[in-house]
Amino acid sequence: MGPKNKTVSLLDEFKNFAFKGNVIDLAVGVIIGAAFGKIVDSLVKHLIMPIVGMLLPGEQGYLGWKLVVGAKEVPYGLFIGEVVNFLIVALALYIFIVKFLGAVLREKKAEAAAPPPAPSKQEQLLTEIRDLLASAKT
C-alpha cells in the first residue's frame, strides 16, 4: 500500500468519523454547553456574588477582597467568585445529566427490556408457510 493509498484511506476514515451523527450531536452539545456556561457565569458574577458582597464586609464586594503582601496584591475574591461559578455549573450539570437524562435513559431501558408481543395468528401461519417452503427447497 503506497503513501497515496494511505492518505486516501485516512481521508475516508476521517470523513466517516466526522460526519457520523454522534460527532455532530457532540458538537451541538459543546456549543450549547458553552452558551450555558456563559449564562451561569453571568448569573454568578452579576447576581449571586454581588449579593454575597453586600452581606459580607468590603467596599467593592467580593471584587475588593485582596490579600496584600508587601507591595503586591492577591485578589482572592475573584478566585472565590470563580469557585462559586464552577460549583453552580457542576450542580446544574449534575442535575441535568444524572437526574434528568438518567431518568430518561432508565425509562428507555425499561421499554427495551419489555418482551416483544406474541405473534398474531396470521404471523404464525406465515412463519409456518415460510418454514415449509424452506424445507421443501432443501
C-alpha positions in Angstrom: 0.0 0.0 0.0 1.6 3.2 -1.1 1.5 6.6 0.6 -1.2 7.9 -1.8 -3.5 4.9 -0.8 -2.8 5.6 2.9 -3.7 9.2 2.5 -7.0 8.3 0.7 -7.7 5.7 3.4 -7.0 8.2 6.2 -9.3 10.8 4.5 -12.1 8.3 4.1 -11.8 7.2 7.7 -11.9 10.9 8.8 -15.0 11.5 6.7 -16.7 8.5 8.2 -15.8 9.7 11.7 -16.6 13.4 11.3 -19.9 13.1 9.6 -21.4 10.5 11.8 -24.5 11.7 13.7 -22.8 11.2 17.1 -20.0 13.7 16.3 -22.4 16.3 15.1 -24.5 15.8 18.2 -21.4 16.2 20.3 -20.5 19.4 18.6 -24.0 20.8 19.1 -23.8 19.8 22.8 -20.4 21.5 23.2 -21.8 24.8 21.7 -24.9 24.7 23.9 -22.8 23.8 26.9 -20.5 26.8 26.2 -23.6 29.1 26.0 -25.0 27.6 29.2 -21.6 28.2 30.9 -21.8 31.9 29.9 -25.3 32.2 31.3 -24.2 30.6 34.6 -21.1 32.7 34.7 -23.2 35.9 34.3 -25.6 34.7 37.0 -22.7 34.2 39.4 -20.8 37.4 38.6 -23.7 39.7 38.3 -26.3 38.4 40.7 -25.0 35.9 43.3 -21.6 37.3 44.1 -22.8 40.9 44.4 -25.5 39.7 46.9 -22.8 37.9 48.8 -20.6 41.0 48.7 -23.4 43.1 50.2 -23.8 40.6 53.1 -20.0 40.5 53.8 -17.7 43.4 54.5 -15.8 45.1 51.8 -16.0 48.3 49.7 -16.3 46.7 46.3 -18.0 43.5 47.4 -16.1 40.3 46.6 -14.0 42.2 44.0 -12.3 44.2 46.7 -11.3 41.1 48.7 -7.5 41.2 48.4 -4.6 39.9 50.4 -1.8 42.5 50.5 1.8 41.1 50.8 4.3 43.9 50.7 3.6 45.9 47.6 1.7 43.0 45.9 -2.0 42.3 46.0 -3.6 38.8 45.7 -7.2 39.2 44.7 -8.7 36.1 46.3 -12.2 37.5 46.0 -12.1 36.9 42.2 -10.9 33.3 42.9 -13.8 32.7 45.3 -16.2 34.0 42.6 -14.8 31.5 40.1 -15.1 28.7 42.6 -18.7 29.6 43.2 -19.2 29.7 39.4 -17.7 26.3 39.0 -19.8 24.8 41.8 -23.1 26.2 40.3 -22.1 24.8 36.8 -21.2 21.4 38.3 -24.5 21.3 40.2 -26.6 22.2 37.1 -24.8 19.6 35.0 -25.3 17.0 37.7 -29.0 17.7 37.9 -29.3 17.7 34.1 -27.2 14.6 33.4 -27.7 12.4 36.4 -31.3 13.3 37.4 -32.9 14.3 34.1 -31.1 12.2 31.5 -30.7 9.3 33.9 -34.4 9.1 34.3 -34.9 9.3 30.5 -32.3 6.5 30.0 -33.8 4.3 32.7 -37.3 4.7 31.0 -35.9 3.8 27.6 -34.0 0.8 29.1 -37.3 -0.4 30.8 -39.1 -0.1 27.4 -36.4 -2.1 25.6 -36.4 -4.8 28.3 -40.1 -5.4 27.8 -40.7 -8.7 25.9 -42.0 -8.4 22.3 -45.7 -9.1 21.9 -46.8 -12.6 20.9 -47.1 -13.1 17.1 -50.6 -12.9 15.7 -52.4 -15.9 14.1 -51.5 -14.5 10.6 -47.8 -14.2 11.6 -47.8 -17.7 12.9 -49.3 -19.1 9.7 -46.9 -17.1 7.5 -44.0 -18.4 9.6 -45.1 -22.0 9.1 -45.5 -21.4 5.4 -42.0 -19.9 5.2 -40.5 -22.8 7.1 -42.4 -25.4 4.9 -41.1 -23.7 1.7 -37.6 -23.6 3.1 -37.7 -27.3 3.9 -39.2 -28.1 0.5 -36.2 -26.4 -1.3 -33.6 -28.5 0.5 
